[in-house]
């Protein structure tokens, strides 16, 4: 019963030569995080018979449909829904558009005077983050301009046109990294050096002035050197201070025991023995 109305409409399309068939392949782009709205046709529900959205998101398929006899279906289960405007026009809403919503959206709409079919290639637009700095390559000074996390890739140019190279890298998350490097000629006025970044998500060109860049390795080395010098200085001060306040240790003296000659010792013992003997005679 749920598909009876579809069969009926297909039959009507087959026998009615007066109906028109409109096709409109197109592409749509939406900003990251915005609510996206897709319209299949500009017909109102007073003219509509049914509308079907068949969605293919990188191999994951789902379907949303609605008809004038309230036989509705939604197998997407990710927030997408068919809604109506105040004039009764049907549209598909995609909340919080993100990269996972990119794909092909196929819509079929049948109304009283004909039908409409469209394949819509829906993609994401994400603005990049931009930075610029100066660094050294050996004896050459280089200006670097970076536009990272954009979709599609940004375009970078320099106010100084010479000796620049650009590379574009597609990250694993599907966003782009664009880096432009400019070898600086001698005598260039640094205050006039800028890089211009263009992206479809912006209405204006973003101008960035390179700042002096200190590599993180140099920062770590500098901090480590200062810390070691502070520790060594503290140890030296502590040692010197202790030596200054410590009392002088008494000089050691060798002790030499005087030993009586053996004869004198024997004579002394005899005298003591003879004295003791006289007392008992």
VOMAR-801370 format. One line per 8 residues: their letters; for each residue x, y, z of N, C-alpha, C. Coordinates in Angstrom, 1 decimal. Atoms other than C-alpha are relative to their C-alpha. Layout:
% residues N
A) X Y Z X Y Z X Y Z ~ ...
% end
This chain:
% residues 281
XXXXXXXX) 0.8 -1.2 0.0 0.0 0.0 0.0 0.9 1.3 0.0 ~ -0.9 -1.2 -0.1 2.9 2.4 0.8 0.5 0.4 -1.3 ~ -0.6 -0.3 1.3 4.1 2.2 -2.8 -1.1 0.2 -1.1 ~ 1.1 -0.1 1.0 0.7 2.3 -4.5 -0.1 1.3 -0.7 ~ 0.0 -1.4 0.6 0.8 6.1 -5.0 1.1 0.2 -1.0 ~ -1.1 -0.1 1.0 4.2 5.8 -6.7 -0.4 -0.7 -1.3 ~ 0.4 0.7 1.2 2.9 3.2 -9.1 -1.0 0.8 -0.8 ~ 1.0 -0.7 0.6 -0.1 5.3 -9.8 0.5 1.2 -0.8
XXXXXXXX) -0.6 -1.2 0.7 2.0 8.4 -10.6 0.8 -0.4 -1.2 ~ -0.8 0.5 1.1 4.3 6.4 -12.8 -0.9 -0.3 -1.2 ~ 1.0 0.3 1.1 1.3 5.2 -14.8 -0.5 1.2 -0.6 ~ 0.5 -1.3 0.6 0.0 8.7 -15.2 1.0 0.6 -0.8 ~ -1.1 -0.6 0.8 3.4 9.9 -16.4 0.1 -0.7 -1.4 ~ -0.2 0.7 1.2 3.5 7.1 -19.0 -1.1 0.2 -1.0 ~ 1.1 -0.2 0.9 0.1 7.8 -20.5 -0.3 1.4 -0.3 ~ 0.3 -1.4 0.2 0.1 11.6 -20.3 1.1 0.6 -0.9
XXXXXXXX) -1.0 -0.6 0.9 2.0 13.0 -23.3 0.0 1.5 0.1 ~ 0.1 -1.4 -0.2 1.0 16.5 -22.3 0.9 0.5 1.1 ~ -0.8 -0.4 -1.1 3.2 16.5 -19.2 1.4 0.3 -0.5 ~ -1.4 -0.3 0.3 6.6 18.1 -19.3 1.0 -0.6 1.0 ~ -1.0 0.5 -0.9 9.8 16.7 -17.9 1.2 1.0 0.0 ~ -1.1 -1.0 -0.2 12.4 19.2 -16.5 1.1 -0.7 0.7 ~ -1.3 0.5 -0.7 16.0 18.3 -15.6 0.9 1.2 0.2 ~ -0.8 -1.2 -0.4 18.4 20.6 -13.9 1.2 -0.5 0.8
XXXXXXXX) -1.2 0.3 -0.8 21.9 19.2 -12.9 0.7 1.3 0.4 ~ -0.6 -1.2 -0.5 23.6 21.7 -10.7 0.9 -0.3 1.2 ~ -0.8 0.2 -1.2 26.0 22.2 -7.8 -0.3 1.1 1.0 ~ 0.3 -0.9 -1.1 25.5 23.9 -4.5 1.1 0.0 1.0 ~ -1.1 -0.1 -1.0 28.1 25.1 -1.9 -0.6 0.7 1.3 ~ 0.5 -0.6 -1.3 27.4 25.8 1.8 1.2 0.1 1.0 ~ -1.0 -0.3 -0.9 29.5 27.3 4.5 0.0 -1.0 1.2 ~ -0.2 0.9 -1.1 30.8 25.1 7.3 -0.9 0.5 1.2
XXXXXXXX) 0.8 -0.3 -1.1 28.3 25.0 10.2 -1.4 0.7 -0.2 ~ 1.3 -0.6 0.3 25.4 26.8 8.4 -1.0 -1.0 -0.3 ~ 1.1 0.9 0.4 22.0 25.3 7.9 -0.2 0.2 -1.5 ~ 0.1 0.0 1.5 21.8 24.3 4.2 -1.5 -0.3 -0.4 ~ 1.3 0.2 0.5 18.6 24.5 2.2 0.0 -0.4 -1.5 ~ 0.0 0.4 1.4 18.0 22.6 -1.1 -1.5 0.0 -0.4 ~ 1.4 0.0 0.6 14.9 23.1 -3.3 0.1 -0.9 -1.2 ~ 0.1 0.8 1.2 13.9 20.5 -5.8 -0.7 0.7 -1.1
XXXXXXXX) 0.7 -0.8 1.0 11.4 22.8 -7.6 -0.7 1.1 0.8 ~ 0.6 -1.2 -0.6 9.5 26.0 -7.0 -1.6 -0.2 0.1 ~ 1.4 0.3 -0.1 6.1 24.3 -7.0 -0.5 -0.1 1.4 ~ 0.6 0.1 -1.4 3.8 24.5 -4.0 -0.8 -1.3 0.1 ~ 0.6 1.3 -0.2 2.0 21.6 -2.4 -1.5 0.0 -0.5 ~ 1.3 0.0 0.7 -1.3 22.7 -4.0 0.1 -0.5 -1.4 ~ -0.2 0.6 1.4 0.3 21.6 -7.3 0.7 -1.4 0.1 ~ -0.8 1.2 -0.1 2.5 18.8 -6.0 -0.8 -1.3 0.2
XXXXXXXX) 0.5 1.3 -0.2 1.8 15.1 -6.0 1.0 -0.7 1.0 ~ -1.0 0.6 -0.9 5.1 13.8 -4.4 1.4 0.6 -0.3 ~ -1.4 -0.4 0.2 8.8 14.7 -3.9 0.8 -1.1 0.7 ~ -0.9 1.0 -0.6 11.6 12.2 -3.3 1.4 0.6 -0.1 ~ -1.4 -0.3 -0.1 15.2 13.0 -2.2 0.7 -1.3 0.2 ~ -0.9 1.2 -0.2 17.7 10.1 -2.8 1.4 0.6 0.1 ~ -1.3 -0.6 -0.4 21.0 11.0 -1.1 1.1 -1.1 0.0 ~ -1.2 0.9 0.0 24.4 9.4 -1.7 1.2 0.8 0.6
XXXXXXXX) -1.1 -0.7 -0.7 27.1 10.5 0.8 1.1 -0.9 0.1 ~ -1.2 0.8 0.0 30.3 8.8 -0.1 -0.3 -1.5 0.3 ~ 0.4 1.4 -0.1 28.6 5.4 -0.5 -1.1 -0.3 1.0 ~ 1.1 0.2 -0.9 26.1 5.9 2.3 -1.3 0.6 -0.5 ~ 1.2 -0.4 0.7 22.6 6.1 0.9 -1.2 0.1 1.0 ~ 1.3 -0.1 -0.8 19.3 7.3 2.4 -1.0 0.7 -0.9 ~ 1.1 -0.6 0.8 16.0 8.6 1.2 -1.0 0.7 0.9 ~ 1.0 -0.8 -0.6 13.5 11.3 2.2 -1.1 0.3 -1.0
XXXXXXXX) 1.0 -0.2 0.9 10.1 11.5 0.6 -1.3 0.5 0.7 ~ 1.3 -0.5 -0.5 6.7 13.2 1.0 -1.0 0.1 -1.1 ~ 1.1 0.0 1.0 3.4 13.1 -0.8 -1.2 0.7 0.5 ~ 1.2 -0.8 -0.4 0.1 14.9 -0.8 -1.0 -0.8 0.7 ~ 0.9 0.8 -0.8 -1.6 11.9 0.8 0.7 -0.4 1.3 ~ -0.7 0.2 -1.3 0.8 12.1 3.8 0.7 -1.4 0.2 ~ -0.8 1.2 0.0 2.8 8.9 2.9 1.5 0.5 0.0 ~ -1.3 -0.5 -0.1 6.1 10.2 4.2 1.0 -1.0 0.4
XXXXXXXX) -1.1 0.9 -0.3 9.5 8.5 4.6 1.3 0.7 0.2 ~ -1.3 -0.6 -0.3 12.9 9.4 6.1 0.9 -1.1 0.6 ~ -0.9 1.0 -0.5 15.7 6.9 6.4 1.4 0.5 0.2 ~ -1.4 -0.6 -0.2 18.6 9.4 6.8 0.4 0.0 1.5 ~ -0.2 0.0 -1.4 18.3 9.7 10.6 1.2 0.8 0.4 ~ -1.1 -0.8 -0.4 20.9 12.4 10.8 -0.4 1.5 0.1 ~ 0.4 -1.4 -0.1 18.8 15.6 11.1 -0.6 0.6 -1.2 ~ 0.6 -0.6 1.2 17.9 16.1 7.5 -1.5 -0.3 0.0
XXXXXXXX) 1.5 0.1 0.0 14.2 16.7 6.9 -0.6 0.9 -1.1 ~ 0.8 -0.8 1.0 11.7 18.0 4.3 -0.9 0.9 0.8 ~ 0.9 -1.0 -0.7 9.9 21.2 5.4 -0.6 0.8 -1.1 ~ 0.8 -0.8 0.9 7.6 23.7 3.8 0.2 1.5 0.4 ~ 0.0 -1.4 -0.2 7.9 27.5 3.4 -1.4 0.5 0.3 ~ 1.3 -0.6 -0.3 5.1 29.8 4.4 -0.9 0.0 -1.3 ~ 0.8 0.0 1.2 4.0 29.7 0.7 -0.3 -1.4 -0.4 ~ 0.3 1.4 0.4 3.8 25.9 0.7 1.0 -0.7 -0.9
XXXXXXXX) -1.1 0.6 0.8 7.1 25.3 -1.2 0.8 -1.0 0.8 ~ -0.7 1.0 -0.7 8.9 22.1 -0.2 1.5 0.2 -0.2 ~ -1.4 -0.1 0.1 12.6 22.1 0.6 0.6 -1.0 1.0 ~ -0.8 0.9 -0.9 15.3 19.9 2.2 0.9 0.8 0.9 ~ -0.9 -0.7 -0.9 17.0 21.2 5.3 1.1 -0.9 0.5 ~ -1.1 0.7 -0.5 20.5 20.1 6.3 0.6 0.8 1.1 ~ -0.4 -0.8 -1.1 21.3 21.3 9.8 1.5 -0.1 0.2 ~ -1.4 0.0 -0.3 24.9 22.4 10.7 0.9 -0.7 -1.0
XXXXXXXX) -0.7 0.6 1.1 26.4 21.6 7.3 1.5 -0.3 0.3 ~ -1.4 0.4 -0.3 29.8 19.7 7.6 0.4 -0.9 -1.2 ~ -0.5 0.7 1.1 32.0 17.7 5.4 -0.7 -1.4 -0.2 ~ 0.7 1.3 0.1 30.1 14.5 6.1 -1.3 0.1 -0.8 ~ 1.2 -0.2 0.8 27.1 16.1 4.3 0.2 0.2 -1.5 ~ -0.3 -0.1 1.4 28.9 16.4 1.0 -0.4 -1.2 -0.8 ~ 0.4 1.2 0.8 27.6 14.2 -1.8 -1.0 0.4 -1.1 ~ 0.9 -0.2 1.1 25.1 13.8 -4.6 -1.5 -0.1 0.6
XXXXXXXX) 1.4 -0.1 -0.4 21.5 14.8 -3.8 -0.9 -0.1 -1.2 ~ 0.9 0.2 1.2 19.0 13.4 -6.4 -1.4 0.2 0.4 ~ 1.4 -0.3 -0.3 15.5 14.8 -6.3 -0.9 -0.2 -1.2 ~ 1.0 0.2 0.9 12.4 13.8 -8.1 -1.3 0.6 0.5 ~ 1.2 -0.7 -0.4 9.3 16.0 -8.0 -1.0 -0.2 -1.1 ~ 1.1 0.2 0.9 6.0 15.2 -9.6 -1.1 0.9 0.3 ~ 1.1 -0.9 -0.3 3.3 17.8 -9.9 -1.1 -0.1 -1.1 ~ 1.2 0.3 0.9 0.0 18.1 -11.8 0.2 0.2 -1.5
XXXXXXXX) -0.2 -0.3 1.4 1.4 19.5 -15.0 1.3 -0.6 -0.5 ~ -1.3 0.6 0.5 4.7 17.5 -15.2 0.8 -0.5 1.1 ~ -1.0 0.5 -1.0 7.8 16.4 -13.3 1.3 0.7 -0.2 ~ -1.3 -0.7 0.0 11.2 17.7 -12.4 1.0 -1.0 0.7 ~ -1.0 0.9 -0.5 14.4 15.7 -11.8 1.3 0.8 0.0 ~ -1.3 -0.7 0.0 17.8 17.1 -10.7 1.0 -0.8 0.9 ~ -1.1 0.5 -0.8 21.1 15.8 -9.5 0.9 1.2 0.4 ~ -0.7 -1.1 -0.5 22.7 18.3 -7.2 1.3 -0.4 0.7
XXXXXXXX) -1.3 0.3 -0.6 26.4 18.1 -6.3 0.2 1.0 1.1 ~ -0.1 -0.9 -1.2 26.6 19.5 -2.8 1.3 -0.1 0.7 ~ -1.3 0.0 -0.6 29.9 20.5 -1.3 0.2 1.1 1.0 ~ -0.3 -0.9 -1.1 31.4 22.4 1.6 0.9 1.1 -0.4 ~ -1.0 -1.1 0.1 33.1 25.8 1.7 0.4 0.3 1.5 ~ -0.6 -0.3 -1.3 35.4 26.4 4.7 1.1 1.0 -0.1 ~ -1.1 -1.1 0.1 37.5 29.6 5.2 1.2 -0.5 0.6 ~ -1.3 0.4 -0.6 41.2 29.0 5.9 0.4 1.0 1.1
XXXXXXXX) -0.7 -0.9 -0.9 43.2 30.4 8.7 1.3 0.5 -0.7 ~ -1.1 -0.6 0.8 45.9 32.7 7.4 1.1 0.6 1.0 ~ -1.1 -0.6 -0.7 49.4 33.6 8.8 1.2 0.2 -0.9 ~ -1.1 -0.3 0.8 52.6 35.0 7.5 1.2 0.4 0.9 ~ -1.2 -0.3 -0.8 56.2 35.3 8.8 1.2 0.0 -0.9 ~ -1.3 -0.1 0.7 59.9 35.8 7.9 0.9 -1.1 0.7 ~ -0.9 1.0 -0.5 62.5 33.1 8.3 1.3 0.0 -0.9 ~ -1.2 0.0 0.7 66.0 32.3 7.1 0.2 -1.4 -0.6
XXXXXXXX) -0.4 1.2 0.7 67.1 29.6 4.6 1.5 0.2 -0.3 ~ -1.4 -0.3 0.2 70.9 29.6 5.0 0.2 1.5 0.1 ~ -0.3 -1.4 0.0 71.9 33.1 4.1 -1.1 0.8 -0.7 ~ 1.1 -0.7 0.7 68.6 33.9 2.3 -1.1 0.2 1.0 ~ 1.2 -0.2 -0.8 65.7 35.5 4.0 -1.3 -0.2 -0.9 ~ 1.2 0.4 0.7 62.3 34.1 3.0 -1.2 0.4 0.7 ~ 1.3 -0.3 -0.5 58.8 35.3 3.5 -1.0 -1.1 -0.3 ~ 0.9 1.2 0.1 56.2 32.6 4.1 -1.5 0.5 0.3
XXXXXXXX) 1.4 -0.2 -0.2 52.4 32.9 3.7 -0.8 -1.3 0.0 ~ 0.6 1.3 -0.2 50.2 30.1 4.9 -1.5 0.2 0.1 ~ 1.5 0.0 -0.1 46.4 29.5 4.3 -0.3 -1.5 0.2 ~ 0.2 1.4 -0.4 45.4 26.3 6.2 -1.4 -0.2 0.4 ~ 1.3 0.4 -0.4 42.2 24.4 6.7 -1.2 0.5 -0.8 ~ 1.1 -0.5 0.9 40.3 25.9 3.7 -0.5 -1.1 -0.9 ~ 0.6 0.8 1.0 38.0 24.2 1.3 -1.0 0.8 -0.8 ~ -1.1 0.5 0.8 38.4 24.6 -1.6 1.3 0.8 0.4
XXXXXXXX) -1.3 -0.7 -0.3 42.1 25.7 -1.6 0.0 1.4 -0.3 ~ -0.1 -1.5 0.2 42.9 29.4 -1.3 1.0 0.3 -1.0 ~ -1.0 -0.5 1.0 44.9 31.4 -3.8 0.8 1.1 0.7 ~ -0.9 -1.0 -0.6 48.0 33.4 -2.6 0.8 0.7 -1.0 ~ -0.9 -0.8 0.9 49.9 36.2 -4.3 0.7 1.0 0.9 ~ -0.8 -0.9 -0.7 52.6 38.6 -3.2 0.1 1.4 -0.7 ~ -0.1 -1.3 0.6 53.0 42.3 -3.6 1.4 0.1 -0.8 ~ -1.3 0.2 0.7 56.6 41.4 -4.7 -0.1 -1.2 -0.9
XXXXXXXX) 0.4 1.0 0.9 56.1 39.3 -7.8 1.1 -1.1 -0.2 ~ -1.1 0.9 0.4 59.5 37.6 -8.1 0.3 -1.1 1.0 ~ -0.6 1.0 -0.8 61.0 34.4 -6.8 -0.9 -0.6 1.1 ~ 0.9 0.7 -0.9 57.9 32.9 -5.2 -0.5 -1.3 -0.5 ~ 0.5 1.3 0.3 56.7 29.3 -5.1 -1.1 -0.4 0.9 ~ 1.2 0.4 -0.8 53.4 27.8 -3.9 -0.2 -1.5 -0.1 ~ 0.3 1.4 -0.1 52.5 24.3 -2.8 -1.3 -0.2 0.7 ~ 1.4 0.3 -0.6 49.0 22.9 -2.1 0.0 -1.5 0.5
XXXXXXXX) 0.1 1.3 -0.6 48.5 19.9 0.2 -1.4 -0.3 0.4 ~ 1.3 0.4 -0.4 45.3 18.0 0.7 0.2 -0.8 1.3 ~ -0.2 0.7 -1.3 45.2 17.0 4.4 -0.9 -1.3 0.0 ~ 0.8 1.2 -0.2 43.7 13.7 5.6 -1.4 0.3 0.3 ~ 1.3 -0.4 -0.4 40.7 15.5 6.9 -0.8 0.6 -1.2 ~ 0.7 -0.5 1.1 39.8 16.7 3.4 0.2 1.5 -0.2 ~ -0.2 -1.4 0.1 40.9 20.3 4.0 1.4 0.3 -0.6 ~ -1.2 -0.3 0.7 43.6 22.1 2.1 1.0 0.9 0.8
XXXXXXXX) -1.0 -0.9 -0.5 46.9 23.7 3.1 0.8 0.5 -1.2 ~ -0.8 -0.7 1.0 48.5 26.3 0.8 1.1 0.8 0.6 ~ -1.2 -0.7 -0.5 52.0 27.6 1.4 0.7 0.7 -1.1 ~ -0.8 -0.8 1.0 53.7 30.3 -0.6 1.2 0.6 0.6 ~ -1.3 -0.4 -0.5 57.4 31.1 -0.1 0.6 1.0 -1.0 ~ -0.5 -1.1 0.8 59.0 34.3 -1.4 1.5 0.2 0.5 ~ -1.3 -0.3 -0.3 62.8 34.6 -1.5 0.2 1.6 -0.1 ~ 0.0 -1.5 -0.1 63.4 38.3 -0.5 1.3 0.5 -0.7
XXXXXXXX) -1.1 -0.7 0.6 65.6 40.4 -2.8 0.7 1.0 1.0 ~ -0.7 -0.9 -0.8 68.2 42.6 -1.1 -0.6 1.4 -0.1 ~ 0.5 -1.4 0.1 67.0 46.1 -0.2 -1.5 0.2 -0.1 ~ 1.5 -0.2 0.1 63.3 45.4 -0.2 -0.5 0.7 1.3 ~ 0.6 -0.7 -1.1 61.2 47.6 2.0 -1.0 -0.9 0.7 ~ 0.8 1.0 -0.6 59.7 45.2 4.5 -1.4 0.5 0.4 ~ 1.3 -0.5 -0.4 56.9 47.5 5.5 -1.0 0.0 -1.2 ~ 0.9 0.1 1.2 55.5 47.3 1.9 -0.3 -1.4 -0.4
XXXXXXXX) 0.2 1.4 0.4 55.6 43.5 1.7 -1.2 -0.6 0.6 ~ 1.3 0.6 -0.4 52.2 41.8 1.9 -0.3 -1.2 -0.9 ~ 0.5 1.1 0.8 50.6 38.6 0.8 -1.5 0.1 0.0 ~ 1.4 -0.2 0.2 47.1 38.6 -0.6 -0.6 -1.4 -0.1 ~ 0.6 1.3 0.0 44.8 35.6 0.1 -1.4 0.1 -0.5 ~ 1.4 0.0 0.5 41.6 34.9 -1.9 -0.6 -1.3 0.2 ~ 0.8 1.2 -0.2 38.9 32.4 -1.0 -1.4 0.2 -0.3 ~ 1.5 -0.2 0.4 35.3 31.8 -2.2 -0.9 0.4 1.2
XXXXXXXX) 0.8 -0.3 -1.2 34.0 32.1 1.4 0.1 1.5 0.4 ~ -0.2 -1.4 -0.4 35.2 35.8 1.6 -0.4 0.9 -1.2 ~ 0.3 -1.0 1.0 33.9 38.8 -0.2 1.1 0.9 -0.4 ~ -1.1 -0.9 0.2 37.1 40.7 0.1 1.3 -0.8 0.1 ~ -1.3 0.6 -0.1 40.8 39.8 -0.3 0.6 0.3 1.4 ~ -0.7 -0.1 -1.3 42.7 39.2 3.0 1.5 0.3 -0.3 ~ -1.4 -0.4 0.1 46.0 41.1 3.2 0.7 -0.2 1.3 ~ -0.7 0.3 -1.2 48.6 39.9 5.6 1.5 0.5 -0.2
XXXXXXXX) -1.4 -0.4 0.0 52.0 41.4 6.5 0.8 -1.0 0.8 ~ -0.9 1.0 -0.7 54.8 38.9 7.4 0.6 0.6 1.3 ~ -0.7 -0.4 -1.3 56.1 39.1 11.0 1.2 -0.8 0.2 ~ -1.2 0.6 -0.2 59.5 38.2 12.2 -0.3 -1.3 0.7 ~ 0.3 1.3 -0.5 59.5 34.5 12.9 1.3 -0.6 0.8 ~ -1.1 0.6 -0.7 61.7 32.8 15.6 -0.4 -1.5 0.1 ~ 0.3 1.4 -0.1 61.8 29.0 15.2 -0.1 -0.5 1.4 ~ 0.2 0.5 -1.4 60.7 27.0 18.2 1.2 -0.7 0.4
XXXXXXXX) -1.3 0.6 -0.4 64.0 25.1 18.1 0.9 1.0 0.7 ~ -0.8 -1.0 -0.5 65.8 28.3 18.7 -0.4 0.5 1.4 ~ 0.6 -0.4 -1.3 63.5 29.3 21.5 0.4 -1.0 1.1 ~ -0.3 1.0 -1.0 64.1 25.9 23.3 1.5 0.1 0.3 ~ -1.4 0.0 -0.2 67.9 26.2 22.8 0.4 1.2 0.9 ~ -0.3 -1.2 -0.8 67.9 29.8 24.2 -0.4 -0.2 1.4 ~ 0.5 0.2 -1.3 65.8 28.9 27.2 0.9 -1.0 0.8 ~ -0.9 1.0 -0.6 68.0 25.8 27.9 1.3 0.6 0.4
XXXXXXXX) -1.3 -0.6 -0.3 71.2 27.9 27.7 -0.1 0.9 1.2 ~ 0.2 -0.9 -1.1 69.9 30.5 30.0 -0.2 -0.7 1.3 ~ 0.2 0.8 -1.2 68.8 27.9 32.5 1.3 -0.6 0.5 ~ -1.3 0.6 -0.4 72.2 26.1 32.5 0.9 1.1 0.6 ~ -0.8 -1.1 -0.5 74.0 29.5 33.0 -0.5 0.4 1.4 ~ 0.5 -0.4 -1.3 71.7 30.4 35.9 0.4 -1.1 1.1 ~ -0.4 1.0 -1.0 72.4 27.0 37.6 1.4 0.1 0.3 ~ -1.4 -0.1 -0.2 76.1 27.3 37.1 0.4 1.2 0.9
XXXXXXXX) -0.3 -1.3 -0.8 76.1 30.9 38.4 -0.4 -0.2 1.5 ~ 0.5 0.2 -1.4 74.1 29.8 41.5 1.0 -0.9 0.8 ~ -0.9 0.9 -0.6 76.5 27.0 42.2 1.3 0.7 0.4 ~ -1.2 -0.8 -0.2 79.5 29.3 41.9 -0.1 1.0 1.2 ~ 0.2 -0.9 -1.1 78.0 31.9 44.2 -0.1 -0.7 1.4 ~ 0.2 0.8 -1.2 77.0 29.3 46.8 1.4 -0.5 0.5 ~ -1.3 0.5 -0.4 80.5 27.8 46.8 0.9 1.1 0.6 ~ -0.8 -1.1 -0.4 82.2 31.1 47.1 -0.5 0.6 1.4
XXXXXXXX) 0.5 -0.5 -1.3 79.9 32.2 50.0 0.3 -0.9 1.1 ~ -0.3 1.0 -1.0 80.5 29.0 51.9 1.5 0.1 0.4 ~ -1.5 -0.1 -0.3 84.3 29.4 51.6 0.3 1.2 0.8 ~ -0.3 -1.3 -0.6 84.1 33.0 52.8 -0.4 -0.1 1.5 ~ 0.5 0.0 -1.4 82.2 32.2 56.1 0.5 -1.1 0.8 ~ -0.4 1.2 -0.8 83.8 28.9 57.1 1.3 0.3 0.8 ~ -1.2 -0.3 -0.8 86.5 29.1 60.0 1.1 -0.8 -0.5 ~ -1.2 0.8 0.4 90.0 28.1 59.3 0.2 -1.2 0.9
XXXXXXXX) -0.2 1.2 -0.7 90.7 24.6 60.2 1.4 0.0 0.7 ~ -1.4 0.0 -0.7 93.6 24.1 62.8 0.9 -0.8 -0.8 ~ -1.0 0.7 0.7 96.8 23.0 61.3 0.3 -1.3 0.8 ~ -0.3 1.3 -0.7 97.5 19.4 62.1 1.5 -0.1 0.4 ~ -1.4 0.2 -0.5 100.6 18.6 64.2 0.3 -1.4 0.2 ~ -0.4 1.4 -0.2 102.5 15.4 64.1 0.4 -0.2 1.5 ~ -0.3 0.4 -1.4 102.7 13.8 67.6 1.1 -1.0 0.1 ~ -1.1 0.9 -0.1 106.0 12.2 68.5 0.2 -0.4 1.4
XXXXXXXX) -0.2 0.5 -1.4 106.2 10.1 71.6 1.4 -0.2 0.4 ~ -1.4 0.1 -0.5 109.4 10.4 73.6 0.2 -1.4 0.6 ~ -0.2 1.4 -0.5 110.8 6.9 74.3 1.3 0.0 0.8 ~ -1.2 0.1 -0.8 113.2 6.3 77.1 0.9 -1.1 -0.5 ~ -0.9 1.1 0.4 116.3 4.3 76.4 -0.3 -1.2 0.9 ~ 0.4 1.3 -0.6 115.9 0.6 77.4 0.8 -0.1 1.4 ~ -0.8 0.1 -1.3 118.7 0.8 80.1 -0.6 0.9 1.1 ~ 0.6 -0.8 -1.1 117.1 3.7 81.9 -1.3 -0.6 0.5
XXXXXXXX) 1.2 0.6 -0.4 113.8 1.9 81.8 0.2 -1.2 1.0 ~ -0.3 1.2 -0.9 115.4 -1.3 83.4 0.4 0.5 1.3 ~ -0.5 -0.5 -1.3 117.1 0.8 86.0 -1.1 0.5 0.9 ~ 1.2 -0.5 -0.7 113.9 2.5 87.0 -0.8 -1.1 0.6 ~ 0.8 1.1 -0.5 112.1 -0.8 87.4 0.8 -0.7 1.1 ~ -0.7 0.6 -1.1 114.9 -2.2 89.5 0.0 0.8 1.3 ~ 0.0 -0.8 -1.2 114.9 0.7 91.8 -1.4 -0.1 0.7 ~ 1.4 0.2 -0.6 111.1 0.3 92.4 0.0 -1.3 0.6
XXXXXXXX) 0.0 1.3 -0.5 111.6 -3.4 92.9 0.8 -0.1 1.3 ~ -0.8 0.1 -1.2 114.4 -3.0 95.4 -0.6 0.7 1.2 ~ 0.7 -0.7 -1.1 112.5 -0.4 97.4 -1.1 -0.8 0.6 ~ 1.1 0.8 -0.5 109.5 -2.7 97.7 0.6 -1.2 0.8 ~ -0.6 1.2 -0.7 111.8 -5.6 98.8 0.5 0.4 1.4 ~ -0.5 -0.5 -1.3 113.4 -3.5 101.6 -1.0 0.1 1.0 ~ 1.0 -0.2 -1.0 110.1 -2.9 103.1 -0.4 -1.3 0.7 ~ 0.4 1.3 -0.6 109.5 -6.6 103.8 1.2 -0.7 0.7
X) -1.1 0.6 -0.7 113.0 -7.3 105.2 0.1 0.5 1.4
% end
